[in-house]
Amino acid sequence: IDEIHSFIDPILFAQRKFVLAAVRRDGMTLQYAHDTCKSDNRIVLEAVKSKALAFQYANRASRSNWDVVRAAVTVHGRALQFADAALRDDREIVLAAVNHDGEALQHASQRLRSDKNVVLVAIGSNATALRHAEDVLHHDPDCLAAAGLGEAQAAISYPRTERVILSIKMGTDYATSFVQAMETDPFLGQFRACNPNEWCRRSCDPKFNDASRPCRGTRETCSFAAAAAGTGTGRGNDGRAGRFHVGSCWRVAFRFHQQECRETNGFMVQVQEKAGLCDGQRIETLLAQQVGLKIFRTITALDYFYTRKVEDLSLKVAAWYESGCTDMSEQVVA
């Protein structure tokens, strides 16, 4: 619609029937609609059904209307981010949103992100939602168990004892498909795989992924870790000093997992998408090199995923183990 809206008679964007049909095809069309249509509850809900982001273009009155917001978040949980602040603090609306999509928890009020029952519902929808809860719940045994962390995670057994670290772009369709294919691969599915960034997404770096910053995930280089050590709060999920927790700097968590992975003779899988490595992945490479962890990097020139990529990776990893794991250099799987 962005490419053709300038060729459409503006009068049409004030006609209810036309706008209703348009938003059903592409919810983002709502941004071009006349104000009367942006305050039409039926049009707004049809737009949200198509695209959650379309809710941002609704009239302020609609985004402050309890019934409209309740209906919108039931269709797309993340539409909560565009609701009036008072409604993002409404327990029933937030519960509806996180029940549909746990990631919507990040848009709830601080009060509700501290509400254990709300957080548990969010985790039930999406285990990674725990990272959006307030710090007070990051160590809660029930929340950790619901998210598959702590004792719950350790209880899952895998045929192989070696662990795998995932270095991926968060939230892309390509990365999601890649990880799912790894889980079902006859060989790679035998390993416990972990993406530390699902749980720790805080940073001592104001720019978050600035490789020029000194933090390399150690107490000596991370200001978060140093501060925690100085106050005696540097304890992890099991209470032992020096271990990471959900509120740790992500580099500390990532390095911690890499070290554990290295101790099991495991490896890191780095998924490089068409646009190349993101800044965070470059930092993860530096950390792996410092730890001495084997890296298998898959690359693609395509926008879409196909299973052959994982099949090729599986063969390379199997060959590495058969050779005795002597080659610790980075290995590219094209």
C-alpha positions in Angstrom: 0.0 0.0 0.0 2.9 2.4 0.6 3.8 2.2 -3.1 0.3 2.9 -4.4 -1.5 5.0 -1.8 -0.4 8.3 -3.5 -2.2 7.2 -6.7 -5.5 6.6 -4.8 -8.1 9.3 -4.6 -7.9 10.7 -1.0 -11.7 10.7 -0.9 -11.7 6.9 -0.8 -9.8 6.9 2.5 -12.7 8.6 4.1 -15.2 6.0 2.8 -15.9 3.3 5.4 -16.5 0.5 3.0 -13.3 1.1 1.1 -11.1 1.5 4.2 -12.6 -1.6 5.8 -11.8 -3.7 2.7 -8.3 -2.1 2.5 -7.3 -2.8 6.1 -8.5 -6.4 5.8 -5.9 -6.8 3.1 -3.2 -4.8 4.9 -3.8 -3.4 8.3 -1.1 -0.8 7.9 -3.5 1.0 5.4 -5.1 2.5 8.5 -2.4 5.1 8.6 -3.8 6.7 5.5 -7.4 6.6 6.5 -9.5 9.7 7.5 -9.7 10.4 11.2 -13.4 9.3 11.2 -12.2 5.8 10.1 -9.3 5.8 12.6 -11.9 6.1 15.3 -14.2 3.5 13.8 -13.9 0.5 16.2 -14.7 -2.1 13.6 -12.2 -0.8 11.1 -9.5 -0.6 13.9 -10.1 -4.2 14.9 -10.0 -5.4 11.4 -6.7 -3.6 10.9 -5.2 -5.1 14.0 -6.3 -8.6 12.9 -4.2 -8.1 9.8 -1.2 -6.3 11.5 -0.7 -5.7 15.2 1.4 -2.6 14.5 -1.6 -1.0 12.8 -3.1 -0.2 16.2 -0.6 2.7 16.5 -2.6 4.5 13.8 -5.9 4.2 15.6 -7.5 7.4 17.0 -6.4 8.1 20.6 -9.9 7.6 21.8 -9.9 4.1 20.4 -6.5 3.3 22.0 -8.0 4.5 25.3 -11.2 2.6 25.0 -11.3 -0.5 27.3 -13.4 -2.6 25.0 -11.4 -1.8 21.9 -8.1 -2.4 23.5 -9.3 -5.7 25.1 -10.4 -6.9 21.7 -7.2 -5.8 20.0 -4.8 -7.5 22.4 -6.9 -10.7 22.2 -6.2 -10.7 18.5 -2.6 -9.6 18.7 -1.0 -9.4 22.2 1.7 -7.0 21.2 -0.9 -4.4 20.2 -0.7 -3.6 24.0 2.3 -1.4 23.3 0.0 1.2 21.6 -2.7 1.2 24.3 -3.1 4.1 26.7 -0.8 3.9 29.7 -3.7 3.4 32.1 -4.9 0.3 30.1 -1.4 -1.1 30.1 -1.8 -1.2 33.9 -5.2 -2.9 33.6 -4.8 -6.5 34.8 -7.5 -8.1 32.7 -6.2 -6.4 29.5 -2.6 -7.4 30.2 -3.6 -10.9 31.0 -5.4 -11.2 27.7 -2.4 -9.8 25.9 0.2 -12.1 27.5 -2.1 -15.1 27.1 -2.0 -14.5 23.4 1.7 -13.6 23.2 4.0 -13.7 26.2 6.3 -11.2 24.7 3.6 -8.6 25.3 4.7 -8.6 28.9 7.4 -6.0 28.0 4.7 -3.5 27.3 2.8 -3.9 30.6 3.2 -1.5 33.5 5.9 -2.1 36.0 3.3 -3.1 38.6 2.0 -5.9 36.4 5.5 -7.0 35.4 6.0 -7.6 39.1 2.7 -9.6 39.3 3.7 -13.3 39.6 0.5 -14.6 38.2 0.6 -12.3 35.2 4.3 -13.3 34.6 3.4 -17.0 34.8 0.7 -16.6 32.2 3.1 -14.8 29.9 5.7 -17.6 30.4 3.1 -20.2 29.7 2.6 -18.5 26.3 6.3 -17.9 25.6 9.0 -19.1 28.0 11.4 -16.3 27.1 8.9 -13.8 28.5 10.6 -14.1 31.9 13.3 -11.7 30.7 10.6 -8.9 30.7 9.5 -9.5 34.3 10.8 -7.3 37.1 14.0 -8.3 38.8 12.1 -9.6 41.9 10.8 -12.5 39.9 14.0 -13.4 38.0 15.0 -15.8 40.8 11.5 -17.0 41.7 11.5 -20.9 41.7 8.0 -21.1 40.1 8.9 -18.7 37.3 12.2 -20.4 36.6 10.5 -23.8 36.5 7.8 -22.5 34.2 10.4 -21.1 31.9 12.3 -24.4 31.8 15.3 -22.9 33.7 17.1 -24.0 36.9 16.2 -27.5 38.0 13.5 -27.8 35.4 16.0 -27.3 32.6 18.5 -29.7 34.2 15.9 -32.4 34.4 15.6 -32.7 30.6 18.0 -35.4 29.4 19.7 -35.5 26.0 21.6 -38.4 24.4 24.8 -36.3 24.1 26.6 -34.7 27.0 28.2 -32.0 24.9 26.4 -28.7 24.9 25.7 -26.2 22.1 25.5 -22.4 22.2 23.4 -20.6 19.6 24.5 -17.3 18.2 21.5 -16.0 16.2 19.6 -12.8 15.4 16.8 -12.6 17.9 13.2 -13.0 16.6 13.8 -13.4 12.8 11.9 -16.1 10.9 15.1 -17.4 9.5 16.7 -18.0 12.9 13.5 -19.5 14.3 13.3 -22.0 11.4 17.0 -22.8 11.7 16.7 -23.6 15.4 13.6 -25.7 14.9 15.3 -27.7 12.2 18.3 -28.3 14.5 15.9 -29.7 17.2 14.5 -32.2 14.8 17.8 -33.2 13.1 18.7 -36.8 13.9 22.2 -35.9 15.0 22.0 -32.2 16.2 18.8 -32.9 18.1 20.8 -35.1 20.5 22.5 -32.0 22.0 21.3 -29.6 24.6 21.2 -26.2 22.8 21.1 -22.9 24.6 20.6 -19.3 23.4 21.7 -17.2 26.5 20.2 -14.1 25.0 16.7 -15.5 25.5 17.1 -14.8 29.2 19.6 -12.0 29.7 19.0 -8.9 27.6 20.6 -6.2 29.8 23.9 -4.6 29.2 26.5 -2.5 30.9 27.0 -0.9 27.5 24.7 2.1 26.9 24.8 1.2 23.2 24.2 -2.4 24.1 26.2 -4.0 21.3 29.2 -1.7 20.9 32.2 -4.0 20.4 34.6 -1.1 21.2 33.3 -1.2 24.8 35.7 -3.0 27.2 33.2 -5.5 28.5 34.1 -9.1 27.6 31.8 -10.8 30.1 34.2 -11.0 33.0 34.2 -9.4 36.5 37.2 -7.4 35.5 35.7 -5.9 32.3 31.9 -5.7 33.1 30.8 -2.9 35.3 27.6 -4.8 36.2 29.5 -7.8 37.3 32.0 -5.7 39.2 29.2 -3.8 41.0 27.5 -7.0 41.9 30.7 -8.5 43.3 31.3 -5.4 45.3 27.9 -5.5 46.9 27.7 -9.2 47.4 24.8 -9.7 45.0 26.8 -11.5 42.3 24.9 -14.7 42.7 23.1 -16.8 40.2 20.1 -19.1 40.0 21.7 -21.6 42.3 23.0 -19.0 44.8 26.7 -19.6 44.0 28.8 -16.5 43.7 30.0 -15.7 40.2 27.2 -17.3 38.3 24.9 -15.2 36.0 21.2 -14.5 36.5 18.4 -13.1 34.4 19.3 -9.6 35.3 23.0 -10.0 34.4 24.8 -8.2 31.6 24.1 -10.3 28.5 27.9 -10.6 27.8 28.5 -12.2 31.2 25.7 -14.7 30.7 26.9 -15.5 27.2 30.5 -16.0 28.2 29.3 -18.1 31.2 27.4 -20.5 28.9 30.3 -20.6 26.5 32.7 -21.6 29.2 30.3 -24.4 30.4 29.9 -25.5 26.7 33.7 -25.6 26.3 34.0 -27.8 29.4 31.7 -30.3 27.9 33.6 -30.3 24.6 30.7 -28.6 22.9 30.6 -26.0 20.2 28.8 -22.8 19.1 26.5 -22.6 16.1 26.5 -19.1 14.6 23.7 -18.4 12.1 24.8 -15.7 9.7 21.8 -14.4 7.7 21.9 -12.7 4.3 22.6 -9.2 5.7 25.7 -10.6 7.6 26.4 -10.9 11.3 24.8 -8.4 13.6 26.8 -6.4 16.1 25.9 -8.7 18.9 27.0 -11.8 17.0 30.4 -10.2 16.4 30.8 -9.7 20.1 29.7 -13.3 20.7 32.5 -14.4 18.2 35.1 -12.5 20.2 33.9 -14.1 23.5 34.0 -17.6 21.9 37.5 -17.0 20.7 38.7 -15.9 24.1 37.0 -18.9 25.8 38.5 -21.2 23.2 35.1 -22.5 21.9 34.7 -24.2 18.5 32.6 -22.1 16.1 30.5 -23.5 13.2 29.2 -20.5 11.2 26.5 -21.1 8.6 26.1 -18.5 5.9 23.4 -17.9 3.3 22.7 -15.5 0.4 19.0 -16.2 0.6 16.2 -14.5 2.4 14.5 -17.8 3.2 15.5 -20.9 5.1 15.8 -24.3 3.7 16.6 -27.5 5.6 19.7 -28.4 3.6 21.6 -25.8 5.7 21.1 -27.7 8.9 21.8 -31.0 7.1 25.1 -29.7 6.0 25.9 -28.4 9.5 25.0 -31.8 11.0 27.5 -33.5 8.7 30.3 -31.0 9.5 29.7 -31.4 13.3 29.6 -35.2 13.1 32.9 -35.2 11.1 34.5 -32.9 13.7 33.7 -35.3 16.5 34.8 -38.3 14.4 38.2 -36.6 13.9 38.7 -36.2 17.6 37.8 -32.5 17.8 41.4 -31.5 17.2 40.7 -28.6 14.8 39.4 -25.7 17.0 39.5 -23.1 14.2 36.3 -21.4 13.1 34.6 -23.5 10.4 32.3 -22.0 7.8 29.4 -24.0 6.5 28.4 -22.4 3.2 
